[in-house]
């Protein structure tokens, strides 16, 4: 009888370990990020929990992936949250965050606000007319944060962000 109980207990422990090893555990955000929270990459149909800085990079990759790559390599990407005393284009308020560069020759201004399902993006190149678009957060995740290599690259960009 004791052997049967031990066998069942052992099987329960093994099944539990198997289940936990299959599920996606949070991966730690690189130490350069401002927040010490984690990101969970979940199965299809579920959106990961993203930091605002990660969304900033996903927005940048959506608007101009080469710009993000070049400016990150040059240590020029700056992330911030719009404050009441900031000078920003009309229609942008404290609900928005931004991604800009310190390199004035390559200036793109990206402002965005995200909720659980969508991201509103307002952007302009070199002070030109401001463009607005709203995209599903799931689309940004699908195009640039779906596979492990993409997640690692986004998190690398996040760790290189400068803040204001």
C-alpha positions, -999 to 999 in steps of 0.1 A, spaced: 0 0 0 28 24 9 45 17 -24 13 26 -43 10 59 -24 47 67 -31 43 58 -68 13 81 -71 31 109 -52 61 105 -75 39 106 -106 21 137 -94 55 155 -88 68 144 -122 37 156 -140 38 189 -121 74 194 -131 66 186 -167 37 210 -168 58 238 -153 87 232 -176 64 233 -207 47 266 -197 65 298 -206 83 313 -176 89 350 -174 121 361 -189 139 388 -170 142 422 -186 178 433 -192 193 453 -163 193 485 -183 155 489 -181 139 512 -156 114 487 -142 123 454 -127 91 437 -139 90 406 -161 76 398 -195 57 367 -202 56 353 -237 24 333 -239 9 310 -264 -9 322 -295 -40 342 -287 -26 357 -256 -6 389 -255 25 391 -234 27 416 -205 49 443 -220 67 472 -204 61 506 -219 97 507 -231 91 474 -250 60 489 -267 81 519 -276 106 497 -294 77 477 -311 62 510 -323 96 521 -336 100 488 -354 66 492 -370 73 528 -382 109 524 -392 129 493 -383 162 506 -398 160 538 -378 156 518 -345 185 495 -354 208 524 -364 199 547 -335 202 519 -310 236 510 -323 246 547 -320 232 548 -284 209 576 -295 174 563 -287 156 582 -260 124 570 -243 102 591 -220 68 598 -208 52 631 -218 50 655 -188 27 685 -184 55 710 -191 68 692 -222 65 710 -255 47 685 -277 26 686 -309 -12 693 -306 -32 663 -296 -5 647 -274 -9 648 -237 4 631 -205 -12 598 -217 15 595 -243 51 581 -241 77 589 -267 107 575 -286 131 600 -301 167 602 -310 195 626 -299 208 625 -335 191 655 -351 200 644 -386 180 612 -381 151 627 -362 119 608 -361 94 617 -333 72 589 -321 45 594 -296 23 565 -285 -3 555 -260 -12 519 -254 -40 500 -237 -44 463 -234 -55 458 -271 -44 487 -292 -17 513 -296 -23 549 -309 8 561 -327 16 597 -337 48 603 -356 66 627 -378 99 628 -397 121 659 -393 92 680 -380 70 672 -410 32 667 -407 22 645 -378 7 612 -389 -16 591 -367 -24 555 -368 -40 530 -344 -28 494 -346 -37 463 -326 -11 455 -300 -14 419 -312 -1 430 -346 30 446 -332 37 415 -311 31 392 -341 54 411 -364 83 419 -340 79 399 -307 67 365 -316 97 343 -316 125 341 -290 151 358 -312 128 387 -318 120 390 -281 158 390 -273 164 417 -299 136 439 -286 149 435 -251 184 444 -263 171 476 -278 152 483 -245 183 478 -225 201 504 -247 174 531 -243 183 564 -227 157 581 -206 148 617 -200 
